[in-house]
Amino acid sequence: MSHPSKSQQRFPFRATVHIRKNFRKLPPITKPIRPLEEDSRVPSSSLSVTNVDLKYESPPPIGVDDFWNKLHQQIANQTSEHNDDHGNQNTPNKVVRIFVSSTFTDFFNEREVLIKKVFPALRDEMEPAGLQIIDCDLRWGVPKDSTTEQTILTCLEELDRCFDDNGQPFFIGLVSDKYGWVPRLDELPTNITKRYRWIDGASITLMEFIHGAFRTHNPNALFLIRNSENILKSIPDKYKDRFQDKDEYNQNQIQELRNQLHRLVSPQQIVHYDCLYDGLDSSTGRERVKIDGLNDFEEQAKQFLIEAIKKWYPNNFNNTHPSDPEQQQMNTFLLNKTQIFVDRPKEFASLLKYVAGDHKDFSLIDGGSSNKENAQPLMALTGRSGDGKTMLLAKFVLTIEETQQNKFLLFYYFFDGSFHAQASHFMFTSLKQKLYKYLDDNNVISPKTNERLKITDDTFLSDAIELLSTPLVIVVDGLDKVNMHIDLIY
């Protein structure tokens, strides 16, 4: 705080951890007990998987034309007031979630290109701008004992999370000759049909397209359409079912999807690409069809996402964004730490209460007293290794930046997020630089000298803190891992 003293308050950290319901850590997605492509049955109410290409056993209640007319009517009635929303992240450092949607058995090769080439290149491009790329790839589905409801919610709630963080999701839709699993309407709970305005006859994959892109006129969605004629001629007959639907309704729906795309998104959001059959691969223990010639696919996906992200978050690419590699690394560390959200309302409320200056309910260590009248004692957050102290403080820092950045001047340093050889010295220097910039930006003059403070003065730190008109909050994590006794002045 702005008036540190030698007195410290110890805040015990022993509360039970409660993980928020329906949260899934990303990445990676955990592989299920058995591969999805081995299951050739229509899911029952107690066995469902996502992105599985299965036949629809009974005729859909509405025809193909009626289906698309109903979709266009929904889109016409959709309000557009939130379409320009950029999400709930108000700090310069943000998570960018990229949702990948496709049928499963026919797009293994393309998904490998996205995960192993496109997304790593994006991370290299975006990390210096304070943007962390998280790919939401649900190709491994959900456990085999999941219900239809759980399966659908796994897909669509992950997409909802992309809406929360980014406003309009960054969305990759892959289209070929498979339509995907079509759940029967009587299998769908009312809460799903109402919440997502389910259209009967829609596959899970198409509902992801509708929810993630079509209804909101999402400018961050890209649809890559495979030209499959060549590979369908070359693939062995026993594998063609993995790449092409036999069901007439499914064939009509996927053809109509191709026809309708130009009405649903702009031409710049549609890419047709060619590829080649490249034999069979058994290196993973399961024979798969290899597809080659995906260089254009890779480049088109990468360039679209780079341009879309830069347009969506332009402030992250101007000259005001911090270019210091150490600070960038610290920001990435915070974003990584807070991906697993641990709900600690009691401890979180105590931290907010403390920085607001209300510490009368806290007890001082050893019953001591503050050295200065009305001075704010330091707070010590203690706990066992693995209790989640770093995660709590990281979430606290991001919350202060998002919701109370005008109330406090915030400085934070997490030693686990620093790879500086002399981390304690670097922390001290960084604090001085932050104070100096604040005083300089606000034209603060020392009343003692009628001049600006010099950062090289021995008394700069204490003098600068006294001149602050905004409370200073200092959050340091991992002091026990640093030999602070080497430089006691810190």
C-alpha positions in Angstrom: 0.0 0.0 0.0 1.0 3.7 -0.1 2.3 3.7 3.5 4.0 0.4 4.2 5.3 -0.3 7.6 7.1 -3.1 9.3 3.8 -4.3 10.8 2.2 -7.1 8.9 -1.2 -8.7 9.0 -1.3 -12.5 8.5 -4.3 -13.8 6.5 -4.6 -17.6 7.0 -5.4 -19.4 3.8 -7.1 -22.7 4.5 -10.5 -22.4 2.8 -12.0 -25.3 0.8 -11.7 -24.9 -2.9 -14.9 -24.9 -4.9 -14.6 -25.2 -8.7 -17.3 -23.4 -10.7 -19.7 -25.8 -12.3 -19.4 -26.7 -15.9 -15.8 -25.3 -16.2 -13.4 -27.1 -18.4 -9.7 -26.4 -18.5 -8.4 -25.4 -22.0 -6.1 -26.4 -23.5 -5.8 -29.4 -23.7 -8.9 -31.4 -24.1 -8.6 -34.8 -22.3 -9.0 -37.8 -24.6 -11.9 -40.0 -23.7 -11.8 -43.7 -22.8 -12.4 -44.8 -26.4 -12.1 -42.8 -29.6 -15.3 -41.3 -31.0 -14.8 -42.6 -34.5 -15.2 -46.2 -33.2 -18.8 -45.6 -32.2 -21.2 -46.1 -35.1 -24.4 -46.1 -33.1 -27.0 -43.3 -32.8 -26.6 -42.0 -29.3 -29.3 -42.9 -26.8 -30.4 -40.7 -23.9 -27.5 -42.1 -21.9 -24.8 -42.3 -24.5 -23.9 -39.3 -26.5 -20.8 -37.9 -28.2 -20.0 -34.7 -29.9 -19.1 -34.2 -33.5 -19.9 -37.8 -34.4 -21.1 -38.5 -37.9 -24.2 -40.6 -37.5 -27.4 -41.3 -39.4 -30.7 -39.8 -38.4 -32.9 -42.8 -37.8 -36.3 -41.2 -38.2 -37.3 -38.5 -40.8 -36.9 -34.9 -39.5 -40.2 -33.1 -38.8 -39.5 -30.3 -41.3 -38.0 -30.4 -44.8 -34.7 -28.9 -45.9 -36.3 -25.7 -47.4 -38.5 -25.2 -44.3 -35.4 -25.6 -42.1 -33.4 -22.8 -43.8 -36.5 -20.5 -44.1 -36.9 -20.9 -40.3 -33.2 -20.1 -39.8 -33.4 -16.9 -41.9 -36.5 -15.9 -40.0 -34.7 -16.3 -36.7 -31.7 -14.2 -38.0 -34.1 -11.5 -39.2 -35.7 -11.3 -35.8 -32.3 -11.3 -34.0 -31.5 -8.1 -32.2 -28.1 -6.7 -33.2 -27.6 -4.4 -30.2 -24.8 -6.5 -28.8 -23.1 -7.6 -32.0 -20.4 -5.1 -31.5 -19.7 -6.1 -28.0 -16.0 -7.0 -27.5 -16.4 -9.1 -24.3 -16.0 -8.6 -20.6 -12.2 -8.3 -20.6 -11.4 -4.6 -19.9 -7.6 -5.0 -19.4 -5.0 -4.6 -22.1 -4.0 -8.3 -21.6 -6.7 -10.5 -22.9 -7.6 -14.1 -23.7 -8.5 -14.8 -27.3 -10.6 -18.0 -27.6 -10.8 -19.7 -31.0 -13.6 -22.2 -31.4 -13.1 -25.0 -33.9 -16.3 -26.6 -35.2 -16.6 -29.5 -37.7 -17.8 -33.0 -38.1 -15.3 -35.4 -36.6 -14.2 -38.4 -38.7 -13.4 -36.4 -41.9 -11.4 -33.5 -40.5 -8.7 -35.1 -38.4 -5.9 -33.8 -40.7 -7.2 -30.2 -40.9 -7.5 -30.0 -37.1 -4.0 -31.3 -36.7 -2.8 -28.5 -39.0 -4.7 -25.9 -36.9 -3.4 -27.2 -33.6 0.2 -27.9 -34.6 0.9 -25.1 -37.0 -1.8 -22.3 -37.1 -2.3 -21.8 -33.4 1.4 -21.9 -32.4 2.1 -19.3 -35.1 -0.8 -17.1 -33.7 0.6 -17.4 -30.2 4.0 -16.1 -31.4 2.3 -13.2 -33.2 -0.1 -12.2 -30.5 1.8 -12.7 -27.2 3.9 -9.5 -27.6 0.6 -7.6 -27.9 -0.7 -9.1 -24.6 -3.1 -11.5 -26.2 -3.2 -15.2 -25.2 -4.5 -17.7 -27.7 -6.7 -20.5 -26.4 -8.0 -23.0 -28.9 -11.3 -24.6 -28.1 -11.1 -27.9 -29.9 -13.7 -30.4 -28.7 -12.7 -33.2 -31.1 -12.2 -35.7 -28.3 -15.8 -35.2 -27.3 -17.1 -36.0 -23.8 -17.1 -39.2 -21.7 -19.1 -42.1 -23.0 -21.6 -42.0 -20.2 -22.7 -38.4 -20.9 -26.3 -37.8 -21.6 -27.5 -36.0 -24.8 -28.0 -32.9 -22.7 -24.5 -33.0 -21.3 -23.0 -33.6 -24.7 -24.8 -30.6 -26.3 -24.0 -28.3 -23.4 -20.4 -29.3 -23.6 -20.3 -27.9 -27.1 -22.5 -24.8 -26.8 -21.5 -23.7 -23.3 -17.9 -23.6 -24.4 -19.0 -21.4 -27.3 -20.9 -19.2 -24.8 -17.6 -18.8 -22.9 -16.1 -17.4 -26.1 -18.9 -14.9 -26.3 -18.3 -13.9 -22.7 -14.6 -13.3 -23.2 -14.5 -11.9 -26.8 -18.0 -10.6 -27.5 -18.0 -12.2 -30.9 -16.2 -15.5 -30.9 -13.2 -16.2 -33.1 -14.7 -19.1 -35.0 -13.4 -21.7 -37.5 -16.1 -23.8 -39.2 -14.9 -26.7 -41.4 -17.3 -27.9 -44.1 -17.1 -31.0 -46.3 -19.6 -33.8 -47.2 -20.6 -34.8 -43.7 -23.5 -33.3 -41.8 -23.0 -34.7 -38.4 -25.1 -36.1 -35.5 -28.7 -35.0 -35.5 -30.3 -35.4 -32.1 -34.0 -36.2 -32.1 -36.1 -33.4 -30.8 -37.7 -35.5 -28.1 -34.2 -36.1 -26.7 -33.6 -32.4 -26.2 -34.6 -30.8 -22.8 -36.7 -27.7 -23.0 -34.0 -25.6 -21.4 -31.7 -26.3 -24.4 -34.4 -25.8 -27.1 -35.4 -22.5 -25.6 -32.0 -21.3 -24.6 -30.4 -21.9 -28.1 -33.7 -21.7 -30.1 -33.0 -25.1 -31.5 -34.2 -25.8 -35.0 -35.4 -29.4 -35.5 -33.3 -31.3 -38.0 -30.1 -29.4 -37.1 -26.9 -31.3 -36.4 -24.7 -30.4 -33.5 -22.1 -29.0 -35.9 -24.7 -26.8 -37.7 -26.1 -25.5 -34.4 -22.5 -24.5 -33.5 -22.4 -22.6 -36.8 -25.8 -21.0 -36.2 -25.1 -20.0 -32.6 -21.4 -19.0 -33.1 -21.7 -17.1 -36.4 -24.9 -16.9 -38.3 -27.3 -15.3 -35.8 -24.9 -12.6 -34.7 -23.4 -11.8 -38.2 -20.0 -12.7 -36.6 -17.2 -10.9 -38.5 -14.6 -13.1 -36.7 -15.9 -16.4 -38.2 -14.2 -18.2 -41.1 -15.6 -21.1 -43.0 -13.2 -23.3 -44.8 -14.9 -25.5 -47.4 -13.0 -28.6 -48.7 -13.2 -29.4 -52.4 -13.5 -33.2 -51.9 -14.0 -34.5 -55.4 -10.4 -35.7 -55.8 -10.0 -37.4 -52.4 -13.4 -39.1 -52.5 -12.3 -40.8 -55.7 -9.0 -42.0 -54.2 -10.0 -43.0 -50.6 -10.5 -46.8 -50.1 -14.2 -47.8 -50.1 -14.1 -48.9 -46.5 -13.2 -45.4 -45.3 -15.6 -43.4 -47.5 -18.3 -43.4 -44.9 -16.0 -41.3 -42.8 -15.9 -38.6 -45.4 -19.3 -38.7 -47.1 -22.9 -39.0 -45.8 -25.1 -41.7 -47.3 -28.3 -40.5 -45.7 -30.3 -38.4 -48.2 -31.5 -35.8 -45.7 -28.0 -35.2 -44.5 -26.7 -35.0 -48.0 -29.3 -32.4 -48.9 -28.6 -30.4 -45.7 -24.9 -30.2 -46.3 -25.4 -29.2 -49.9 -27.8 -26.5 -48.8 -25.4 -25.3 -46.2 -22.8 -24.8 -49.0 -25.4 -22.9 -51.0 -26.6 -20.7 -48.1 -23.2 -19.7 -46.7 -22.9 -16.7 -49.1 -26.2 -15.3 -47.6 -25.1 -15.8 -44.1 -21.5 -14.4 -44.0 -19.4 -12.1 -46.2 -17.4 -13.5 -49.2 -14.2 -12.7 -47.2 -15.3 -15.2 -44.6 -15.5 -18.2 -47.0 -12.5 -20.1 -48.3 -12.5 -23.0 -50.7 -9.4 -25.2 -50.6 -8.1 -28.3 -52.4 -6.3 -31.3 -50.9 -5.0 -34.7 -51.9 -5.3 -38.2 -50.7 -2.0 -39.3 -49.3 -2.5 -42.9 -48.3 -3.1 -44.5 -44.9 -1.3 -43.9 -41.7 -1.1 -46.5 -38.8 1.6 -44.8 -36.8 -0.8 -44.0 -34.0 -2.0 -47.5 -33.7 -5.2 -46.8 -35.6 -5.3 -46.7 -39.4 -6.3 -43.2 -40.6 -6.7 -41.6 -44.0 -3.9 -39.1 -44.7 -4.7 -35.8 -46.5 -1.9 -33.7 -48.0 -1.7 -30.4 -49.7 -3.1 -28.3 -46.8 -0.6 -25.4 -47.2 -3.3 -23.1 -48.6 -5.7 -24.1 -45.8 -3.0 -23.3 -43.2 -2.1 -19.9 -44.6 -5.7 -18.8 -45.2 -6.7 -19.7 -41.7 -3.7 -18.0 -40.1 -4.0 -14.8 -42.1 -7.7 -14.5 -41.5 -7.3 -14.9 -37.7 -4.4 -12.5 -37.5 -6.3 -9.8 -39.3 -9.5 -10.4 -37.4 -7.8 -10.2 -34.0 -6.0 -7.0 -35.0 -9.2 -5.4 -36.1 -11.1 -6.6 -33.0 -8.4 -5.4 -30.5 -6.6 -2.5 -32.3 -5.4 -0.9 -29.0 -3.2 -3.9 -28.3 -1.2 -3.2 -31.4 -0.5 0.5 -31.1 2.6 2.1 -29.6 1.1 2.5 -26.1 1.0 -1.2 -25.4 3.9 -2.3 -23.2 6.8 -3.6 -25.3 8.9 -4.8 -22.3 9.4 -8.5 -22.7 9.4 -9.1 -18.9 6.1 -7.3 -18.5 4.6 -9.3 -21.5 5.8 -12.5 -19.8 4.2 -11.5 -16.5 0.9 -10.7 -18.3 0.9 -14.1 -20.0 1.6 -15.7 -16.6 -1.5 -14.0 -15.1 -3.8 -15.1 -17.9 -2.5 -18.7 -17.7 -3.0 -18.8 -13.9 -6.6 -17.6 -14.1 -7.8 -20.0 -16.7 -8.8 -22.4 -13.9 -11.2 -20.1 -12.0 -11.3 -21.0 -8.3 -14.2 -19.4 -6.5 -13.1 -18.0 -3.2 -15.7 -15.4 -2.3 -14.7 -15.0 1.3 -11.0 -14.5 0.7 -11.6 -12.4 -2.4 -13.9 -10.1 -0.5 -11.3 -9.7 2.3 -8.7 -8.6 -0.3 -11.1 -6.0 -1.7 -11.9 -4.8 1.8 -8.2 -4.5 2.6 -7.2 -2.4 -0.4 -10.2 -0.2 0.3 -8.5 0.7 3.6 -10.8 -1.2 5.9 -8.5 -3.4 8.0 -10.0 -3.0 11.4 -11.3 -6.6 11.5 -7.9 -8.1 10.7 -5.5 -9.0 13.4 -1.9 -7.9 13.5 0.9 -10.5 13.7 2.0 -11.1 17.3 -0.5 -8.4 18.5 1.8 -5.7 17.2 0.8 -2.2 16.2 1.5 0.0 13.3 4.5 2.3 13.5 2.6 5.3 12.1 -0.8 6.6 13.0 -3.4 5.7 10.4 -0.8 3.8 8.4 -2.0 0.8 6.4 -0.2 -2.4 7.7 1.0 -4.9 5.1 -1.1 -8.0 4.5 0.6 -11.3 4.4 -1.2 -14.1 2.6 0.0 -17.5 3.8 -0.9 -21.1 3.0 0.5 -24.4 2.0 2.0 -25.0 -1.4 -0.8 -25.8 -3.9 -3.6 -24.1 -1.9 -4.1 -21.6 -4.7 -2.5 -18.4 -3.3 -1.0 -17.4 -6.7 -4.2 -18.0 -8.5 -6.2 -16.0 -6.1 -3.8 -13.0 -6.3 -3.7 -13.3 -10.1 -7.4 -13.1 -10.3 -7.5 -10.3 -7.8 -5.0 -8.3 -9.9 -7.0 -8.8 -13.1 -10.2 -7.8 -11.4 -8.7 -4.6 -10.0 -7.5 -3.8 -13.5 -10.9 -4.5 -15.0 -13.2 -2.9 -12.5 -11.3 -0.4 -10.3 -8.4 0.8 -12.4 -9.4 4.4 -11.8 -9.5 4.0 -8.0 -6.0 2.6 -7.5 -2.5 2.8 -8.9 -1.7 -0.9 -9.2 1.7 -2.5 -9.2 2.1 -6.3 -9.2 5.0 -8.7 -9.4 4.8 -12.5 -9.5 8.1 -14.2 -9.0 7.0 -17.4 -10.6 6.1 -15.4 -13.7 9.6 -13.8 -13.9 12.6 -15.3 -15.5 14.9 -12.4 -14.8 18.2 -13.3 -13.3 17.9 -10.6 -10.6 14.2 -10.7 -10.1 14.1 -8.7 -6.8 16.2 -5.9 -8.2 14.1 -5.9 -11.3 10.9 -5.7 -9.3 12.3 -2.7 -7.3 13.3 -0.9 -10.5 9.9 -1.6 -12.2 8.1 -0.1 -9.2 10.2 3.1 -9.4 9.6 3.3 -13.1 5.8 3.0 -12.7 5.8 5.7 -10.1 7.9 8.0 -12.2 5.7 7.5 -15.2 2.6 8.3 -13.1 4.1 11.5 -11.7 5.3 12.5 -15.1 2.0 11.9 -16.8 0.2 13.9 -14.2 2.7 16.7 -14.0 3.3 16.3 -10.3 5.9 18.6 -8.8 7.6 18.2 -5.5 6.5 21.0 -3.1 9.9 20.8 -1.5 11.9 21.6 -4.6 9.2 22.9 -7.0 10.7 20.4 -9.5 9.9 16.9 -10.7 11.4 14.1 -8.7 14.5 12.4 -10.0 14.3 8.7 -10.3 18.0 8.4 -9.4 17.5 10.0 -6.0 17.9 7.7 -3.0 14.7 9.0 -1.5 12.7 8.8 -4.8 10.5 5.9 -3.7 9.3 7.3 -0.4 9.0 10.8 -1.9 7.0 9.6 -4.9 4.6 7.7 -2.7 3.9 10.8 -0.6 3.0 12.7 -3.7 0.4 10.2 -5.0 -3.2 11.4 -5.1 -4.4 7.9 -5.8 -3.9 4.9 -3.4 -1.0 2.7 -4.4 -1.7 -1.1 -4.3 1.3 -3.4 -4.4 0.8 -7.1 -4.9 3.8 -9.3 -4.7 3.6 -13.1 -5.0 6.3 -15.6 -4.1 8.5 -13.6 -1.7 9.4 -16.9 0.0 11.2 -18.0 -3.2 13.5 -15.0 -3.3 16.6 -14.2 -1.3 15.4 -10.8 -0.3 17.9 -10.5 2.6 20.6 -9.9 0.0 19.2 -6.4 -0.6 17.4 -5.4 2.6 16.7 -2.0 1.2 13.9 -3.5 -0.9 
